[in-house]
């Protein structure tokens, strides 16, 4: 169960997208593209991998697709993600809560 999740997180652009989504709000692909300097097709593929791993959920809003962290991810997956994101920020996991 953890291999696809860790593989999804291991890619730099996807990890950076998760860091952005960790603020607890929804972000559209266009915003992620701009902040991560990625093309639309590349960003959409990355988000598809994160969605298939169960880390994010999406919502269609007219022509936009908005992503946020999956609020229903299993507690063990949440703990791993929280630890990885905190380490990426240079924090200890208990110092900051992700949405």
Secondary structure, 3 states (H helix, E strand, C coil): CHHHHHHHHHCHHHHHHHHHHCCCCCEEHHHHHHHHCCCHHHHHHHHHHHHHCCCEEEEEECCEEEEEECCCCCHHHHHHHHHHHHHHHCCCHHHCCCC
